[in-house]
Amino acid sequence: MAQINDNFTKIPATYLFSEIAKRVAQHKAQNPQAVIIRMGIGDVSLPLPDAAVDAMIAAAEEQRHAETFRGYGPEQGYDFLRNAIVENDFRAKGLNIHADEIFVSDGAKSDTGNIGDIFSIHNKVAVTDPVYPVYVDTNAMGGRAGEPSAQNVWSNLIYLPCNAENNFVPALPAEKADLIYLCFPNNPTGTTLTKAQLKVWVDYARENNSVILFDAAYEAFITEENVPHSIYEIEGAYDVAIEFRSFSKTAGFTGTRCGYTVVPKSLTALSESGEKVQLNKLWNRRQSTKFNGTSYVVQRAAEAIYSPEGKKQVRTLIDYYMENVRLIRESLQKAGFSTFGGVNAPYVWVKTPAGMSSWDYFDFLLKEKNIVCTPGAGFGTNGEGYVRFSAFGSRENTIAAMKRIAE
Ligand SMILES: *Cc1c(COP(=O)(O)O)cnc(C)c1O
């Protein structure tokens, strides 16, 4: 009889977004006239930049003709895209990353989820709380998380609380962590670390031979000078960090699918026999075995966002969402809420009024204001008592929602 990977059965059903959908559907059924504004979404709403679409059309035309047709490409991504990434995202900022340290993929969810393949199940993993659920669930699947409690707290994970009390800056763990997932600017809280605050973690990783798995999916939204766009801006990070990037939120690629992972050649970890092994080699082996590359057409679209027009169009997208987030942040503050984030990220993290639970306040906003937010408790124990507002909706809806809350 075939047997399953039992780790899968331990993972609680992803309850957050299905529960939200259920409650919204119920409210809509009872109030068919209600005009509901969705501020819970983690998906973008503006279309792809023209430069990316034009590049896809041109690439599709190449695929029509035998002379220009491309079949399997390099598993790591085409040189044209790897070089554009290196030049624009790293060299232009004085960072010493090379094309063979870039692995193009279909997005950061796959890469942050798959990276566990190259690490022993005996590593001790640290995650922030609240957290992007992919890090937790994929470690559970890999057998690294232990057993979940009734509150979905895993016995073998180290949780790093991020809340108003510590200003959303995770403290170093008491117990030694081997793998540390950090996402800054953060989803769900929209908060960031300064260079000095991130340096504390890089120093910790160097001292403890840990590896930081740095998710920079929201770097394009950074507005403040002292916030790092890449972990490699921090001295010593090349030896201790893998960085994940995504074109999803940056350039509207959520449905088009493209991202990349940076694995510096100087980054090593130990084999069972105590030998230092380059993680770049292992990730290369993992990708060329299990992945056949991102579509040629999509890689041309990603390349195009680095063209002068592409950069301008991407800036317009980001500016649009950042104006939404400013409206949300300032309106909620004016209405007397304690808000966090929303300065370097498209999310505002809001303390619920009068100590209400996340779900109670979610229900209040839904029933009384016809607004959908995301309950913070869905992202972890320390998310309780907060809700997340997303700036990815339309300007019109953002303004209307803030007016309803002010009333
Ligand atoms: C949206 C998001 C991503 C991007 O995922 P893709 O697979 O590239 O679309 C990665 N990490 C976090 C924390 C996100 O919120």
The ligand as an ORCA input file, in Angstrom:
! r2SCAN-3c Opt
* xyz 0 1
  C       3.030     38.478     -2.691
  C       4.171     37.929     -1.929
  C       5.183     37.226     -2.581
  C       5.194     37.100     -4.073
  O       4.794     35.881     -4.505
  P       4.826     35.517     -6.048
  O       4.816     34.030     -6.030
  O       6.118     36.067     -6.607
  O       3.623     36.114     -6.690
  C       6.241     36.752     -1.834
  N       6.310     36.947     -0.512
  C       5.368     37.639      0.128
  C       5.525     37.882      1.581
  C       4.260     38.132     -0.549
  O       3.317     38.807      0.104
*
